[in-house]
Amino acid sequence: MATSTLKLIAMLGTRRPAASAPAVLQSLFERLGHAQEEQEALAAEDHIWSVWMAHPNADAARVLDRATGDIAAKRYDIAETRLVRLLRSCPSYAEAWHKLGTLHYLLGRDDESIPNLHHALEIEPRHFAALCCVGEILLGRAEHEGAALAFHSALRLHPYLTGVRERLAALKA
């Protein structure tokens, strides 16, 4: 699956978000990409996250919010149950796929994480956090070229990801 995810990442510049993606995201990503200072970028990022967490179905958004709280509280089994159930009813919810992928990454279940992150990127190809998570997984597997591709792709979307810049510098060293 990592190979198909890398192919997807390589094509992200030619892909468009799902038709269901809120139109406001386009202007937010333009603002993020053209930010002249970090504070401006962080404000755009915060707004992007709020849009990603939202869902037309208020119950779905509440479930995602609870699962996010469960992850923060290290109630991983509860979070996973919530996310799997949520994705059964809302399979086009990119942020739910990202959260499930991140959860699996936190649990060291990278082989389960990558397909979830892949789904998130299919729906929302601008998902810089999903790209970063893929990069971390590939870095952990010593797949440096793939990790660099994921990290560079994330930076094209969000140029103020300091940790990602540091990862790339370490890869070059």
C-alpha positions as CSV (number, residue, x, y, z in Angstrom):
1,M,0.0,0.0,0.0
2,A,2.9,2.4,0.6
3,T,3.8,2.2,-3.1
4,S,0.3,3.2,-4.2
5,T,0.2,6.0,-1.5
6,L,3.5,7.3,-2.9
7,K,2.1,7.3,-6.4
8,L,-0.9,9.2,-5.0
9,I,1.3,11.7,-3.3
10,A,3.4,12.2,-6.5
11,M,0.1,13.1,-8.3
12,L,-1.4,15.4,-5.6
13,G,-0.6,18.5,-7.6
14,T,-2.9,17.3,-10.4
15,R,-5.7,16.1,-8.1
16,R,-8.7,18.1,-6.8
17,P,-10.4,17.7,-3.5
18,A,-13.7,15.8,-3.3
19,A,-16.6,17.8,-4.6
20,S,-18.0,17.8,-1.1
21,A,-15.0,19.8,0.2
22,P,-16.2,23.2,1.5
23,A,-15.3,25.9,-1.0
24,V,-13.8,28.1,1.7
25,L,-10.8,25.7,1.9
26,Q,-9.5,27.0,-1.4
27,S,-9.1,30.5,-0.2
28,L,-7.7,29.3,3.1
29,F,-5.0,27.2,1.4
30,E,-4.1,30.2,-0.8
31,R,-3.8,32.3,2.3
32,L,-1.7,29.6,4.0
33,G,0.6,29.2,0.9
34,H,1.1,32.9,0.5
35,A,1.5,33.8,4.2
36,Q,4.3,36.3,4.8
37,E,4.7,35.5,8.4
38,E,4.2,32.5,10.7
39,Q,1.3,34.1,12.7
40,E,-0.7,34.6,9.5
41,A,0.0,31.0,8.5
42,L,-1.0,29.6,11.8
43,A,-4.3,31.6,11.7
44,A,-5.1,30.0,8.3
45,E,-4.1,26.6,9.6
46,D,-6.4,26.9,12.6
47,H,-9.3,27.8,10.3
48,I,-8.4,24.9,8.0
49,W,-8.5,22.5,10.9
50,S,-11.9,23.8,12.0
51,V,-13.3,23.2,8.5
52,W,-11.8,19.7,8.4
53,M,-13.3,18.8,11.7
54,A,-16.7,20.0,10.7
55,H,-19.2,17.9,8.8
56,P,-22.7,18.6,7.4
57,N,-24.0,15.9,9.8
58,A,-23.6,17.5,13.2
59,D,-23.7,14.0,14.9
60,A,-20.7,12.9,12.7
61,A,-18.8,16.0,13.8
62,R,-19.5,15.3,17.4
63,V,-18.3,11.7,17.1
64,L,-15.1,12.9,15.5
65,D,-14.6,15.4,18.3
66,R,-15.1,12.7,20.9
67,A,-12.7,10.4,19.2
68,T,-10.2,13.2,19.0
69,G,-10.6,13.7,22.8
70,D,-10.3,10.0,23.3
71,I,-7.0,10.0,21.4
72,A,-5.7,12.9,23.5
73,A,-6.7,11.0,26.7
74,K,-5.0,7.8,25.4
75,R,-8.3,6.0,25.3
76,Y,-7.2,4.5,22.1
77,D,-9.6,1.5,22.0
78,I,-12.6,3.8,22.4
79,A,-11.3,6.2,19.8
80,E,-10.8,3.4,17.3
81,T,-14.3,2.0,17.8
82,R,-15.8,5.5,17.4
83,L,-13.8,6.2,14.2
84,V,-14.5,2.8,12.6
85,R,-18.2,3.2,13.2
86,L,-18.1,6.8,12.0
87,L,-16.4,5.8,8.8
88,R,-18.9,3.1,8.1
89,S,-21.6,5.8,8.0
90,C,-19.5,8.6,6.6
91,P,-16.8,7.1,4.3
92,S,-16.1,10.4,2.6
93,Y,-15.1,12.2,5.9
94,A,-11.4,12.8,5.2
95,E,-10.6,14.0,8.7
96,A,-12.0,10.8,10.2
97,W,-9.7,8.8,7.9
98,H,-6.8,11.0,9.0
99,K,-7.6,10.6,12.7
100,L,-7.8,6.8,12.3
101,G,-4.5,6.7,10.4
102,T,-2.9,8.8,13.1
103,L,-4.3,6.6,15.8
104,H,-2.9,3.5,14.1
105,Y,0.5,5.3,13.7
106,L,0.5,6.1,17.5
107,L,-0.2,2.5,18.2
108,G,2.7,1.3,16.0
109,R,0.3,-0.2,13.5
110,D,1.8,1.4,10.4
111,D,0.5,-1.2,8.0
112,E,-3.0,-0.2,9.0
113,S,-2.2,3.5,9.2
114,I,-1.1,4.0,5.6
115,P,-4.3,2.8,3.9
116,N,-6.3,5.2,6.2
117,L,-4.0,8.1,5.4
118,H,-4.3,7.1,1.7
119,H,-8.1,7.5,2.0
120,A,-7.7,10.9,3.6
121,L,-5.5,12.0,0.7
122,E,-7.8,10.7,-1.9
123,I,-10.6,12.8,-0.5
124,E,-8.5,15.8,0.5
125,P,-5.2,15.9,-1.4
126,R,-4.2,19.1,0.5
127,H,-4.1,17.3,3.9
128,F,-0.7,18.3,5.0
129,A,-1.0,16.5,8.3
130,A,-1.8,13.2,6.5
131,L,1.3,13.8,4.4
132,C,3.4,14.4,7.4
133,C,2.2,11.2,9.0
134,V,3.0,9.2,5.9
135,G,6.4,10.8,5.9
136,E,7.0,9.8,9.5
137,I,6.0,6.2,8.8
138,L,8.3,6.0,5.8
139,L,11.1,7.6,7.7
140,G,10.7,5.0,10.4
141,R,11.0,2.3,7.7
142,A,14.2,4.0,6.3
143,E,12.4,4.8,3.0
144,H,14.1,8.1,2.8
145,E,13.0,9.0,-0.8
146,G,9.4,8.4,0.0
147,A,9.6,10.3,3.3
148,A,11.2,13.2,1.5
149,L,8.4,13.2,-1.1
150,A,5.7,13.3,1.5
151,F,7.5,16.0,3.5
152,H,8.1,18.2,0.5
153,S,4.5,17.8,-0.5
154,A,3.4,18.9,2.9
155,L,5.6,21.9,2.8
156,R,4.3,23.0,-0.6
157,L,0.9,23.3,1.1
158,H,2.0,24.6,4.4
159,P,5.4,26.3,4.2
160,Y,5.6,27.0,8.0
161,L,5.9,23.4,9.2
162,T,9.1,23.8,11.1
163,G,9.3,20.2,12.2
164,V,9.0,19.0,8.7
165,R,11.8,21.3,7.6
166,E,14.0,19.8,10.3
167,R,13.2,16.3,9.2
168,L,14.2,17.1,5.6
169,A,17.4,18.7,6.8
170,A,18.2,15.6,8.7
171,L,17.5,13.4,5.7
172,K,19.9,15.5,3.6
173,A,22.6,15.3,6.2
